Structure formats: C-alpha cells, structure tokens
Amino acid sequence: MERSDEALKREMREELNAEVKIGRLLWTMENFHGDETRYGHEINLFYLMTLPQDCQMMKYKEYTTKDDGYDIICKWVPLSEIEGTELYPSFLRKALLRLPKKTEHIIWDENTGSQLSLG
C-alpha cells in the first residue's frame, strides 16, 4: 500500500531522478474531459512540491516525452506567463497564481473550461 504523497515522491525519483520535498495537499479534483470518441473522468491530487536546486531536469528549457502514444511537451514556464500557456487541466492556469490556504475540492469540466458546483 502506498499513500499518494509517497507515490508522488517515488514517481519524481523515477521520472526526474530527484528527491523532492512534498508539501501540503492543495487541491483534490474531479476532471471531466474528452469528446464523443474518447471521454474521461479522472480524480487528481495536487501537492505543493519543491525540487532540489541540483535537479537535472531544471537544466532543460523543454523536452518531449510520450504518454499513451501522445507526444507530451514538458517545459518550465514562469508564473507570469502561465495563464497564456497550454496546460491541462486548464484550471491550473489561474489556480497556480493563487494557491489556497487550505485544501480545495474542484469539480472541473475541461470541455467547457468551467468549474461545476457540488451537489
């Protein structure tokens, strides 16, 4: 059994070859996305995380990887440019500029780019 914060730490070790510091849980999120041919509903947990100063991935401005056969472009973006960046789930474009003081639960419809209400 592995807690979500432990899984994130392990994934960062595997993917970035870095020992990260996991902070508090910022958001839990239900994300509805896709189209008529491929529809998805995912549950996400977003933690505050700190990379070590010597993290090798921070040396790259941009790199490409694959996920389920799709090219994924990874790059570092200054927060001042985040709203105009292609980033999914798209709620992060604004949310990263105002980190919550306590954990928030978000229900998001990626197709409309809008937050759905609880209940």
C-alpha positions in Angstrom: 0.0 0.0 0.0 1.3 3.4 -0.9 0.0 6.8 0.1 -0.5 9.4 -2.6 2.3 11.7 -1.3 4.7 8.7 -1.2 3.7 7.7 -4.7 4.4 11.3 -5.9 7.8 11.2 -4.3 8.6 7.8 -5.9 7.4 9.0 -9.3 9.6 12.1 -9.2 12.5 9.9 -8.2 11.8 7.6 -11.2 10.9 10.3 -13.7 13.2 13.2 -12.7 15.9 11.3 -10.8 15.4 13.8 -8.0 14.5 13.6 -4.3 11.7 16.1 -4.0 10.1 17.6 -0.9 6.3 17.0 -0.8 4.4 19.8 0.9 0.7 20.1 1.7 -2.2 19.0 -0.5 -3.5 22.0 -2.5 -6.4 20.6 -4.5 -8.5 17.4 -5.0 -10.1 17.5 -8.4 -12.6 15.6 -10.4 -11.8 16.4 -14.1 -14.3 15.6 -16.9 -12.6 15.7 -20.3 -12.7 14.3 -23.8 -15.0 14.2 -26.8 -17.7 11.8 -28.2 -15.0 9.3 -29.2 -12.9 9.3 -26.0 -14.4 10.5 -22.8 -12.6 10.6 -19.4 -13.3 11.3 -15.7 -10.2 11.4 -13.6 -9.5 12.1 -9.9 -6.4 14.2 -9.3 -4.5 15.2 -6.2 -2.3 18.3 -6.4 0.5 18.7 -3.9 2.9 21.6 -3.3 6.3 20.2 -4.2 9.8 21.5 -4.1 12.5 20.3 -6.4 16.1 20.2 -5.3 18.4 23.0 -6.7 20.6 20.4 -8.5 17.6 18.7 -10.3 18.9 17.9 -13.7 15.5 18.4 -15.4 15.7 22.1 -14.5 18.6 22.5 -16.9 16.3 21.8 -19.9 14.0 24.5 -21.2 11.8 22.0 -22.9 11.7 18.3 -23.7 9.2 15.8 -25.2 8.0 12.5 -23.8 5.2 10.1 -24.7 2.1 9.2 -22.7 -0.4 6.6 -24.2 1.1 7.2 -27.6 0.6 11.0 -27.4 3.6 13.4 -27.5 3.8 15.4 -24.3 5.8 18.6 -24.3 7.3 19.5 -20.9 8.8 22.9 -20.2 9.4 25.3 -17.4 7.2 28.4 -17.6 7.5 31.5 -15.4 4.3 32.1 -13.4 4.0 35.4 -15.1 3.4 33.6 -18.3 1.3 30.7 -17.0 -2.2 32.0 -18.0 -1.3 32.0 -21.7 0.3 28.6 -21.6 -1.2 25.3 -22.9 -1.6 23.5 -19.6 -4.1 20.8 -18.6 -6.2 20.6 -16.6 -6.7 24.2 -17.7 -8.0 25.3 -14.2 -4.3 25.3 -13.2 -3.6 28.4 -15.4 -5.3 30.6 -12.9 -5.2 28.4 -9.8 -1.3 28.3 -9.7 -1.4 32.1 -9.3 -3.5 31.9 -6.1 -2.5 28.9 -4.0 -5.2 28.1 -1.5 -4.5 28.3 2.3 -6.4 25.0 2.8 -7.2 22.1 0.5 -9.9 22.8 -2.0 -12.1 20.3 -3.9 -12.6 21.2 -7.5 -15.1 19.6 -10.0 -13.9 20.7 -13.5 -15.3 20.3 -17.0 -12.4 20.6 -19.3 -14.6 20.7 -22.3 -16.3 24.0 -21.2 -13.3 25.3 -19.1 -15.6 25.8 -16.2 -16.0 24.7 -12.6 -19.1 22.7 -11.7 -20.8 23.1 -8.4 -21.1 20.5 -5.7 -24.4 18.7 -5.2 
